[in-house]
């Protein structure tokens, strides 16, 4: 009988392992009373044996259960035995557990713990899905070899997969999970699992109809449903599918649409789903519209800081307007936009953190609603302590100088939002994880603390690549340290692996092939002197280009074109028109040295040119928050690069040189096709003189160069971003007789990366066409470009950011202003993918289709593939 009683307790735990001990005692008592009602006795455990199919040792099991020889237990219904069984069940290691009293001798009892291990998973087979999805399913459901196979694992796997596919529109998705015992020499209980997934057909919505809709058309109501759409062959971006959670959300959107139109009392009174025979469903929604309401009087109560007139300028609602509950909420507090111009932000951006604004309907006379906007202003709040956490590498000073909030400063929500954006723009932290935590908020004292939590990411990048191009192998090594600390460059202990933390930038780039070598070094200090946001930048570069020898098909190293350049720049943040503006200035010098380098580009093979220029730029950037994937804001830049007007002071008659050059060209062209014996000498003399004239014209380069670029980021829905861009560039001459220089020109088309910059040229991307194919051989002096890009992220994780894009582009390059036509452009469209990893920067691929032919060709460009490295569009 003792065995019967304990067996019952064990079975109760087997099927209800969460039942409480007092319930077990009660159950034991009830069954005991139904039998012979034995006397409850206290025994001393004389011995415990462990039986059953288990791979665990007896000592391990008994230690985990808590049962020991020599301790006292009560039989039947003892708490210690019940607790031991519960501990064993909670381990999730066993499929059955039973404790028996095998015999008693006086006050001693002999116990038997009989249990069987939960089986381990050996192999799992998943059928009904593509092979590429199997690893994902195994990972998501933890179906790895060795995992314990419990009823809970089987149930959660089944439910997870069915819900997953229902969310994708497979409303009738079914999953079965079966196990089979593995019979082999391994002394473990193991099973194989078969997961059979039957997604069924994707269920589409054939029709959405409305009963009771008279004031608003069914078309408007269906449009309000953002997630659930009925079948339409012309719809591309939003396919028809039924997902229950999205559908419930859309029902609320229908009600909100009525409220926007003044029907405050509108509600959904029924919704019916009908299954059709062709794997479609029909949805019928019953609505009760109610009456249309209008605003009556609107009065403000409790406001002393702002007048009624000032608050009305923000609320923008007047008597007689159609009642719109949704818009009213946004005018009070728009939670979807931290920069919204609403009443709550009006107060919170000016110190009143503790203010509350509550709209109250005080009267409903017929369909006229009188409103009171009740304002509790509270006392002004001030920042007390400002702190930053999470920065292990970046020095505190680098972060604190970017903060827009200071101790003792009046509270401002906009300053907190701006700080988050400024920290995200630094590029040292994961912009998605920067968060402000308001602490010790004290309405009585009017104080609060703010702690900004950041998560650091790799800010440095390495570029190591090789490829074939330009007639040979091209190797590139680039190192970019974007959070450098120059002061620690001689401190060995600071190399982890390099000195960092001061927010400086140091970049080194080496590129070489058989035909050219280029080296560059740049350094940037964003806070010159450490007190004001004045950025100092400097760069040094050296390029050597060797002339191609057609006889040897190799580089002629005795004939070269060398460029040495140095630049110093200063950029300063402005306070007007607002503090997003930056004024930048730079002085640059390039020395062009030609050594027996005769090409079609330069008419003088030996000589040099000097390019001393001053660049001034005005830019504004308020994009947020992540510089890799901005979700809002805009940026634009207007720059002018100017040389000194040498022709105004050097007393050289460039008009005469121009006429002489034209005469020499005519003479050369006249004799170049003749067989006269003196022709070679005349042609050579004319060519030499043309080179001498051009050497004089370009001894010191004289030009001005104007460029503009603007781009905007607009969130359409969720993380879907629209980015339009406009660019324009113009290279001009002060003196028309001197002409536009052959340097500093624009080369349009392709990925915009160009293997090297020989003469200050600028490569402008226009996807769908080969590199630099949309400009003349010597480049254009004018270009314009339009771009429209749609972006959506795949992942914005800290270590890897990936987003897909689709684009439309158009642009053109012109040799002079007479040819300029902003609408005669080369058009393209395509798709692409971007991958950003902190160690390697931005990588990407684009597939662009050019709709127009290249210059002087008749066949359209067609599909082109572009690889992007370290560059954004």
N, C-alpha and C positions, 0 to 999 in steps of 0.2 A: 504493500500500500504506500509505503514511503516513496518507492520508485514511481508509482502513479502520480503522486502529488508533485514531486520535483520535475517529472516529465512535463506536466501541464505548465509549470512556471517557465520551463525552457521553451516550450512551443509558443507561449505568449510572447516571449522576447524575440523569438524567431520572426514572428509576423508583425509585431508591434514593438520595435526596439526603442521607441520613444516614450513608451508608457511609463508612468511614474511608479515609484516603489510602493506607495501606499495602495495603488490599484492592484498591484500584484499580490500584496498581502491580503487584500479584500477578496480577490479571486480565489486565492488558495484557501481562505477560510470558508468561502461558499462551497467550493467543491468538497472540501474536507467534511463539512457538515452534511453534505448530501450522501457521503459514504458512511463510514463507521464512526466519524467524529473522534479521531485519535487525540490523545493528550499531546499538547505542544511541549516538546522536551528540548533542553539544552544539552548538546553533545560537544565532546572535544574531538577534533579531527585527528584520527590516528594515521591515516595515509590518504594520498590523492594520486590517482592514476589518470593518464591522458590517453585516449583512444581516438580512432578515426583517421581519415585521410588528410594528413597535414604534413607540411614540410618544416614546420617550426618545432623546436625542441620542447620537451616537457617543462624544463626549468623556465624557458622563456615564456611559455603560456601561463604557467602558474604565477610567475613574477608579475606579469601584466594583469592577471585577474585579481591579485591581492590575497588569494587564499593561501593559508600556511598551515603546516602541521602544528598541532598543539594549540591552535586557537579555538575559541568556543563559537559554535554556530547553533542557531535554533532551527529545528526541523519539526514540522514543515513550515514553510513561509518565512524563513529567516531573511533578514535584511542583508546580511553579508553575502549570502549566496546570490540574492537578487542583484546586488551591486556588482558582484564579480561577473555575472552574465552580461550586465549592461556595459561594463568596461570592455569586455571582449567584443560585443556587438559594435560598440563605438569605434573600434579599431578598423572597421571596414576590411577585415582580412578573411572573414569566415562566412560560409553560406548557411551553416547550421551549428547551433550550440545547445548542448543539453548537459545538465548536471544531475547525477544519480547518487543516491545513498545505497551502495551495494550491500552493506551489512552493518549491523551494530553489535557491539559487545559491551554490555553494561552502559557506561556513559561515553564510550568511544564510538565513532562512526567512520566508515570507510567510504570515500567519495570517488566517483568516476566522472571525469570531464570528457564528454564525447563531442567532437566537433570535426567539421570538414572545411578545408580551405576554400575561399572563393577562387574560381578559376582565373588564371591569367590569360590574356589575349596573346595568341601566337601570331596568326595571320588574319588580315582583314581583306575581304574582297568587296569592291563596290561596283555595282553594275547599274546601268541606266543613265550614266553621264559620260561626258567626254573624258579621255585619259588625262587631259591637262587639268581637270578639276579635281581629280582623285586626291592628290597630295594636299590640296587646300582643304578638302573635307576632312581628311585624316587629322590635319593640324587643328582645325577649328573644333573638332569634337574629341581630341586627345585619344585617338584610336591607335596608339602606338603599341608596339610589341612589349609585353610585360605588364601592361596596365590591368588592374583588377576589373573583372567584368561583373558589374552589379546590375540589379534591376534598374537602379537610377540611371546608370550609364546608358543602358539600352533605351529607356524611356526618353531621356533628354536628347539623345542622338536622333531618335525618331521625330520628336517634336521640333527640334531645331531645323532639321532638313525640310520638313513639311512647311514650316513657317517661312523658311528662307525662300522657297520656290513660290509660295503664295504671294510673297511680297514682290516677286518678279512677274506676277500676273498668271501663274499656273494655279488657278483656284482649286483644282481637283487633285493637286499633288498628293501622292501617297507614298509612304516609306514603310518597309517591313525590315525588321532586324532579327535574324535567326542565328543561333550558335550551334556548333557541333563539337562534341568532345574529341580531343586529340588523344589517340592511343599510340604511345611510343615508349621508349625506354626511360624517358625523363620522369623522375619521381615527383612530378608536380601535376596539379590539376590545371589543365590548359584546354582552351577552346579556340576554334576558328570562328570567325564572324563573317556573315554574309549580309551586306546592306544592299537592299534592292530598292532603287528609286524609280518611281513611275511619275514623271512630271505631268503626264497627260498633255493635252493641248492647251496652249495659252488662251485664256478666256478674254475675249474682247467685248467691249461694250457696244452693242448694236445701236441702242437708242437711249436717250435720257429725256423723259417727258415730265411735265409738271401739271398737277391738278390744282386749280384754284389760283393760278397765276394770271391776273388780268392787268394789273398796274404795270408790271414789268414783263417784257417778252421772254419767252423761253430761251431765245438766242442769247440775251444778256445774262440770264441766269446760268446757262451752260458755260458762258465765257468766264463767269466768276469762279467756276470750279476749276482750279489750277491743276489739279492732279488727275482727276477722272474725266476722260474725254470720250465722246462717242466716235465710232469709226468714221474716218474721212480720208480719202485717198490723197487729198492735197496737203494734209498735215504731215510735216517731216520731223520737226523737233520734239513733238510730244505725241508718242504713240498711244493708242487706245489700249488700256488694260485696267483690270479691277483689282485694287488692293484695299482691303476693308478699312484699315487705319486711315489711309488717304481719303477714302470716300467719306468717312465720318468728319474729317477735317473740312472737306468740301461742303458738307451740309451746313457747317457753321459759316462758311464763306457765302453761301446763298443768303443766309439770314443777315450777314454783314452788308451784303449788297443792298438789301432792302433798307437797312438802317442808314446807309449812305444816301439813299434817296428820300429819307424822311419817314419811312414806315417803321416807326420805333417798336411797334408791337408785333411785327412779323415773326412768324415761327414756322418750323417744319412740324407738321402734325402726323406725317406718316412717310415711310419710304419702303418700297417693295422691290425685291429682286426676283426677276422671272428668268428661269433657265430656258434657253432655246435649243433647238436640235443641232445647230451648226456651230457649236462651241462658242456661242455668244450669250450674253445676258442682256436683259432690258431692265432699266431702272426707271421707276415711277416715283416721283416725289410729290407729296401733298403739302401745300403751303397755305397758311392763313395770313393774308397780307395786312389786314387792319387798315386804319386811316392814316393819311399823310399828315405829318405835323410840321409846324413852323415855329421859329423862335419868336417869343414875345419880348418882354423886357429882360435885360441882362444887367445885373447889378453886382458890383464888387463890394465885399465886406471884409474889414480887417486890414486893408492895405494902407500903409502909411509911407513906405519907402518910395513906391511908385504911385502916380496918380491914376485915376480911372482912364484917362485919355491914353497914358503910356501903356497900360495893360491892354486896352482895346486895340492898340496898334499891333500887338502881338497876337491877340485872340482872333482878330479879323472876322468877327461874327457880329451881325447887326440884326435889329428887329425886322421880321419879315422874311429872313433867309430860311430856306428849307432846313428842317432839323436833320443833323447828321451826327449821330452819336459816335461814329468811328473817327471822324475828323475832329470832333470836340475833344476826344481823348488825346489825340496827337497834339492839339494846340495846348493842352494842359501839360502833357508829358509824353513825348515821342520816344519810347524805349528802343525803337529800331534804329535811331540815329543819334549818336552822342553829341553831334554838333547842331542838332535841330534848334530852330528859333522858336522855342516854346516858353510858356510862363515859368515852368519849373527851372529851365536852364537860365532864364533871365535872373531869377533869384540866386540859383546855385553858382552861377558864374561871377556873382558879386558878393560872395561871402555868406549867404544865408543857407547854409547846409541844412539847418533844422526847420526850414520852412515847409509847409504843406499847403497844397492848393486842392480844394475839393469842390467840384461842380454839383450843385443840388437843384433839383426841380422843385420849385416852391409852389407852383400853380399850374394846373392843366385845365384851362377853360376851353371846352370844345377841343379843337386841335391846335391851340396856341399854348406853347410851353414857356412860362416865365422861369428864368434861371437866376440863381445866386452863385457867384464864384467866391467861395469862402476861403480867405487867405489867413493862415497863421504864420507870421513872418519869423518869429523867434528872434534870438539874439545873433549877431554876426559871429561866425566861427573863424578861428585862426589856427594855422598850422603850428604845432608845438615841436614835435620831433620828426625829422625826416631821415629815413634810413634806407639802405639797399642791402639785399641779401642775394646770395647765389653766385656772386662774382669771385671765382677762385683765381683767375688769371688777370683780369682787367683791374687796374688800380682804381681805388675809390674816387680819386680826384677826377679821373676821366669820365666817370659816370655822374658825379655830383655837379660838374660844370655844365652838364646837359639838362639838369633838372629845372623845370619851370616853377617848382614849388620850393619855398624857403621857410625856415622856422620864423614865426612871428608874422608871416605874410597872411593876408586875408584869404580865406578859402576860396578856391575857384575850381569848379569842375572842369572847365575848358583847359586850365593849366595842367591838370592831371592827365587829361586825354592827350594834350600836346606832348607831354613828357613821354608817354608811352610811345608815341610816334617817333619822337626824336631818338629814343633809345633803340627802337627797331631799325631806324635808318643808319645807325652806326655800323651794322653788319657784324657785330661781335656776339650778339645774342639771338636766340630763336625768337623771332618777332611774334610768333603765335603763342608764346608762353609768358610774355611779359605781363605782369599783373600788379595793380596797386591794391594794397590791403589797408583799409582804414581801421586804425586801432585806437583804443582808449578814447572813444568818442564821448565827450562830456558836454551835454547840452547846458548844464548849470554853469560851468566855467566858460563854455563857448570855445573849447579847444579839441583838437584831435591830432593823432599821429598818423603818418603815412609811411608804409614800408613797401618799396618797389622790389618785387621778386623777379630775378632774371635767371635765365638758363643759358650758360655760355655754349657757344659752338665754335668749331674751327674757323678762324678768320683768315687763315693763310691758305695760299693755293700754290700748286705746282703744275706747270705745263711741260710735259715731256712727250714729244711726238716726232714721228718721222714719216716721210711720204715722198712720192715722186711727183715732180712738177718743175716747170721752168727749165726743162732740159736735163734734169738730174735729180739726185736724192737731196731732200731738204730735211735737215735736223733742227729741232727747236728745243731749247731748254728755257723755261721761264719760272722764276721764283717770285712770289708776291707775299710779303709779310704785312698784313693789314692792321696789326695791333702791336706794332714794333715799339721797342724802348731803346732809343739811340744812346741814352745816358749809361746804359749797362753793357755797351758793346765790348768793353774791356773787362767786364766782370764775369769770370768763368762760371761762377755759381748761378748766374742768371740764364745760362743756356739750357733751356728745358723745352724744346731743343734749341731755342734761340731766345734772345732777350725780348720780352713782350710785356704788355700791360699799359703802355703810355698812349695808345691810340694813334701812333704815327704809322706811316706807310713807307715801306721800302720795297722796290721792285727791281729785279734784274732779269734781262731777257737777252738770250743769245740765239742767233739763227744763222745757219750757214749752208751753202751748197757749193757746187763747183763754180758757180757764176757770181756769187755774192756772199758777203759776210756783213752782219749787222749786230751791233751791240748797243744796249741802252741801260742806263741806270737812273732811277728817279727816287726822290724822297719828298715826303709831305709831312708837315707839322700842322695839325688842324687848329691849334691854339698857340700861336706865336707869343711867347712871353708868359703863357699860362693864365692870363687874366681876362682876355677878351677873345671872342671867336673870330680871330683873324688867321686865315690859313696861309701858310707859306709853302710854296712848292718849288722844286728845282729838278731839272733833268739834264742828262748828258748822253749824247748818242754819237755813234760812229758807224757809217755805212761805206762799204767798198764794193763797187760793181765792176766786174771784168767783162770786156767786150767778147762777144761770141765770134769765134774764128770758123767760118764755113768750110775751110779746107780741112781742118783737123776735127771739126765738130766738137770743139772743146773751148774752154776759156783761155783767152790770151792774157796772161797775167802781166804782160808789159804794157797793156792798154787798159786803163781803169778810170773810173769816175768815183771820186771820194766825196762824202758829205760828212762834215763835222758840225754838230749842233749843240747849243746850250740854251736853256730857258730858265728864267726866274719869274715866279708869279706870286701875287698877293690877292686873296679874296676875303671880303668882309661882309658880314651880315648887316643888313640895313634895318631901320625901324620904321621907315615910311617907303611906300604906301602901307606895308605891313612887314612884320619881321620874318616873312618867308622869302623875301628878296635878298639876293646876294650880288654884290658888285665885285667883279674880278678884273684884274689887270695883270698883264705879263709882258715881259720884254724877251725877245728871242733873237738868236743870231745863228744863221747857217752859212757855212762856207762850202761852196761847191768848187771842187778842183778836178779839172779834166786833163788827163794825161794821154795824148794821142788817141782820144776817144771820139771817133767820128761816126755819127749815126744820123738817121733822118731827124731825130729829135733836136740835135744841136748842130748848128752850122759851123761852130768853131770847135775843133778837136783838142786844142791845147788852150788853156786859159782858166779863168775862174770867175765866179759870181759870188756876190755877197748879199745876204738877205737879213737885214736888220729891221725888225718890225715890232710894233707895239700893238697888243691885243687888249681890247676892253670888252667886257661882256656883262650883260644884265640877265639874271636868271631868277626864276621863282619855282620852288618845288614844295608842294604840300601833299605829296602822295603818302598813303598810309596803308598798312603799318609795315608790312614786309617788303623790303626793297626788291626781293626776288619775285614776289607775286603781289603787287599793289592791288588793293581792293577799292580804292577811291582816290579822289584828289586829281591833281594835274601838275604838269611841269612844262615850262617853256624856257628857252634861252635865245637871246639875241646877242650876237657877237660881231665885232668889227675888227679886222686885222689890217693895220695901216703901216705902210712904209713912209719914210721921209720923202717929200716931193723934190727929189734931187734936180729934176729938170728945170725947176723954177729958179735955181741958184747957181748951177754949174756952167752956165753960159755956153752950152753945147746946142748947136742948131740941129735939132732932131728932124726938123722938116727937110733940111738939106740931106741928112743921112738917109731919110726914107726915100727921097727921090733918087739918090745915088744907088741905093740898094735895088730899087725897082729897075733902074737902068742896067745894073749888073746882071740881074735876073733875066732881063730881056736879051742881053748879049749872050749870056750862057745858053739860054734856050735856043737862040738863033744858030749857034755853032755846034751845039751838042749832037745834032743829027746830020751834020755835013761831013764830007770826007776830005775837006781841005787840009793841007798839011799843017797850017797854023792853028787849026781848030782846037787840038788838045791843049796847046799853050794858052789860047784865049779862054777856054773853058776853065782851066785850072786857075788862071789869074782872076777870073770873075768869081769863082767859088771861094778863093782865098780872100778876096776883098769883101765878099758877103759875110764871111766868118769874122773878119776884122770889124766890120760895121756892127754885127750882132754882139761881138765882144764889148764894144763900146756901149751899145744900148743896154746890155745886161750886166755891166760891171757891178753896178749896185741896183738891185731889183727895186722897181718902183710900181706899186700897185695898192689897191684897197680891196678887201674881201669881206662881204657881208653874208652872214648866215642866220637863219631862223629855224627853230624846231619847236613844235608844240605837240604835246600828247595829253590825253585825258583818259581817266579810268572811271567807268560807271558800272555799278553793280546792277545787273538785270534781275537776277533771282538767285538766292543762295550764294554760291561762290562763282557764279557765271559772270565774267567780266567782259565788258566791251571797251576796246581801246582804239580810238581814232587818232591818227598822227598826220601832221603836215610838216613838210620840210621845204626849205628854199635856200639856194646859195647863188651868189653873184660875185664874179671876179672882174674888176674893172681897172682902168688906167686913168691916171691924172692927165696924161699927155697923149692925145690920139696919135701924134706922129711917132711917139715912142712905142705905142701899141701895148696890147695885153701880153704879159710875160708868159713864157712856155712852162713855168713852174706853178705850183699851188693849184692845179686844175682839178676838176671833178670827173671821176670815172664811174659811171652808173651801170648797175646790173650785177646779178649774182648774189653771193652771200655777204659781200661787203668786207671780206677779210683780206684780200690781196696778199700775195706772198711777201712783198717788200714794198717800201715806199722810196722810190728812187729820187724823186724830185719834189717832195712836199705834196704829192698828189693825195687826194682823198677818195677812198673807195666807198661808194654809196650803194647799199644793198637794194636790189629790186628782184625779188624771187621770181622764178619762172623763166629767167634768161641767163645765158652764160656770164661769167665774171667780166665786168667792164666792157660788155658788148654793146651797150646802148650809148656810148660816147665815141667821138672820133678818135683816131689813133693817138693824137696829142692831148686828148681830154677836152671837156667842155668848159666854158667860162660861166655857164648858167645851168642850173638844174632845179627841178621841182618834183616833189613826190608826195603822193597821198596814200594812206594806208588805213585799212579798217580790219581790226583783229578781234576775234572772239576767243576767250580763254576759259578753260575749266580745269581745276586741279584734279589730279589723280591721288596725290598724297602731298601734304605739306608738313611732313615729319621733320624733326630737327636735323637729322643726318642726311636725309634725301628729300628733295622737293621735286615733284614731277607734275607737269601740266601739259594738256593737249591744247591745240589751237587750230583755228581756221582763219584764213585771211583773204582779203581782196586788196590789190595794190595797183598803183599806176604811177608812172613818172616818165620824165624825158630829160635829155641833156641837149644844150644848144651851144653853138659856137659864138654867137653874138646876139645882141638884143633885138636885132631886126628879125631874127628867126624865132624869137621867143613866142610860144603859144601855150599857155598853161593848160589848155584842154586837149592839145594834140599829144596824147600820152600813150605809152606802151602799157597794156593792162595784163594783169595776171591774177590767179586765184589758186588756193591750195590748202593743204593741211600740214601740221607739223607737231613735233613733240619736243619738250624741253626737260632736261634733267640737270638738277643742281646738286653738287656734292661739295662741301666746304673745301676739301683738299684739292679739287680739280676745277672748281668754278662751274660755269654754265656750259653744258654740252647740249647739242640738239641736232635734229634732222628735219628738213622741210622738203615736201614734194610740191613743187609749184608748176602751174600750167600757164605758159605765156600765150596769150590770145592773138598777139600781133607778130609780124615778121621783124627780124632784125633790120637795121638800116641797110639799104641797097639789096635786100632780099625780098622774095615774094611769098615764101612759105612761113607760116606761123612758127614760133619758137617751140611750142609743144611742152612736154613734160621735162622738167629739170629737177635734179636732186641736189640739195645743198646741205652741207655739214657745217654746223655752227659750233664755234669754240670760243668761250669767254666773251660772248657778245649777246646783247638783247636787242629785240626789235621793238 
